[in-house]
Amino acid sequence: MAKRRTQLGSLKGDGPIHGAPTRVFDDLYHFLVTCSWPALIGLIATAFTLANLLFATGYYFDQGIENAHSGSFADMFFFSVQTMATIGYGKMVPVTLFSNILVSIEALTGLLALALMTGLVFSKFSRPTARVRFTRYAVIGPRDGALSLMIRAANMRANRIVEANIHVVLARQEITVEGDSIRRLYDLAMTRSRSAMFALSWTAVHRIVEGSPLFGETRESLASSAPEIIVSITGLDETFSQTVHARHTFKLDEIVWGARLADVLVLHPDGSRSVDYTRFDDVEMLTPAK
């Protein structure tokens, strides 16, 4: 009997997802809120231009706009822009029944579009976000007498994330007894998974002792299972009083064995502290990598 295999996309979200709907209009609001600002502005400008071209075509064929140059599509287009934006300079006016009906429809369209775009832009602008930076590499090395996985993150804003929680998961490909290829997730217990005040940097430590999913593993033993370390941080932004989150994934080539994270905390003479970001991604080798 042939083995059944199920292929899952990457947990980072950049892998193929077969069979799932990918059309933008299936979840348009989510797409517009999550797309980049240049993309959103470009889409709004494109929709605005196309709508005005559509209404301008109706005005052009009716030729019912007074004071417009005969046969000038440009005049019809700019009259449509003035109507949709409720500018109304008063130079060009509709004089036929069809053009007046078209103006009424366009005015309503403009009002609805303005309300929708205002809500969309406000929702996108007011979305709470965290500026959390993760190191380029996670390291595995000795910490307090035990082999440990260490991951560092820093709050890039000049404020605090209060009641911050970190959750670290090992994802790896495994074969079940029935022969199915599945993606299994294993929680990695942190020595400290909660911080009352995440202000500068935070080094999360998982002790690789008996009972740990990483216990007894090496780079070579993990290589065949396409492992990923998924890290998520959630907390309350003290400025906006809203929950923020950040997520990062370390693949196998981003995990360094036999190393420690370089010290980046700087203590100033006045007792204040800061983070030296020039060394933030640096690691220091302790023993030859396994």
Secondary structure as the mmCIF struct_conf table of DSSP 4:
data_model
#
loop_
_struct_conf.conf_type_id
_struct_conf.id
_struct_conf.beg_label_comp_id
_struct_conf.beg_label_asym_id
_struct_conf.beg_label_seq_id
_struct_conf.end_label_comp_id
_struct_conf.end_label_asym_id
_struct_conf.end_label_seq_id
HELX_LH_PP_P HELX_LH_PP_P1 ALA A 2 ARG A 4
TURN_TY1_P TURN_TY1_P1 LEU A 11 ASP A 14
BEND BEND1 GLY A 15 GLY A 15
TURN_TY1_P TURN_TY1_P2 HIS A 18 GLY A 19
BEND BEND2 ALA A 20 ALA A 20
HELX_RH_3T_P HELX_RH_3T_P1 VAL A 24 ASP A 27
HELX_RH_AL_P HELX_RH_AL_P1 LEU A 28 THR A 34
BEND BEND3 CYS A 35 CYS A 35
HELX_RH_AL_P HELX_RH_AL_P2 TRP A 37 ASP A 62
TURN_TY1_P TURN_TY1_P3 GLN A 63 GLN A 63
STRN STRN1 ILE A 65 GLU A 66
TURN_TY1_P TURN_TY1_P4 ASN A 67 ASN A 67
BEND BEND4 ALA A 68 ALA A 68
HELX_LH_PP_P HELX_LH_PP_P2 HIS A 69 HIS A 69
TURN_TY1_P TURN_TY1_P5 SER A 70 GLY A 71
HELX_RH_AL_P HELX_RH_AL_P3 PHE A 73 MET A 84
TURN_TY1_P TURN_TY1_P6 ALA A 85 THR A 86
BEND BEND5 GLY A 90 MET A 92
STRN STRN2 VAL A 93 PRO A 94
BEND BEND6 THR A 96 THR A 96
HELX_RH_AL_P HELX_RH_AL_P4 LEU A 97 PHE A 125
TURN_TY1_P TURN_TY1_P7 SER A 126 SER A 126
STRN STRN3 VAL A 132 PHE A 134
BEND BEND7 ARG A 136 ARG A 136
STRN STRN4 ALA A 138 ARG A 143
TURN_TY1_P TURN_TY1_P8 ASP A 144 GLY A 145
STRN STRN5 ALA A 146 ASN A 155
BEND BEND8 ARG A 157 ASN A 159
STRN STRN6 ILE A 161 ILE A 175
TURN_TY1_P TURN_TY1_P9 VAL A 177 GLU A 178
BEND BEND9 GLY A 179 GLY A 179
STRN STRN7 SER A 181 LEU A 188
BEND BEND10 THR A 191 THR A 191
STRN STRN8 ARG A 194 PHE A 198
BEND BEND11 LEU A 200 LEU A 200
STRN STRN9 SER A 201 ARG A 207
TURN_TY1_P TURN_TY1_P10 GLU A 210 GLY A 211
BEND BEND12 SER A 212 SER A 212
TURN_TY1_P TURN_TY1_P11 PRO A 213 GLY A 216
HELX_RH_AL_P HELX_RH_AL_P5 ARG A 219 ALA A 223
TURN_TY1_P TURN_TY1_P12 SER A 224 SER A 225
STRN STRN10 GLU A 228 ASP A 237
TURN_TY1_P TURN_TY1_P13 GLU A 238 SER A 241
STRN STRN11 GLN A 242 LYS A 251
HELX_RH_3T_P HELX_RH_3T_P2 LEU A 252 GLU A 254
STRN STRN12 ILE A 255 TRP A 257
BEND BEND13 GLY A 258 GLY A 258
STRN STRN13 ALA A 259 LEU A 261
HELX_LH_PP_P HELX_LH_PP_P3 ALA A 262 ASP A 263
STRN STRN14 LEU A 265 LEU A 267
TURN_TY1_P TURN_TY1_P14 PRO A 269 ASP A 270
BEND BEND14 GLY A 271 GLY A 271
STRN STRN15 ARG A 273 VAL A 275
HELX_RH_3T_P HELX_RH_3T_P3 TYR A 277 ARG A 279
TURN_TY1_P TURN_TY1_P15 PHE A 280 ASP A 281
STRN STRN16 VAL A 283 MET A 285
BEND BEND15 THR A 287 THR A 287
#
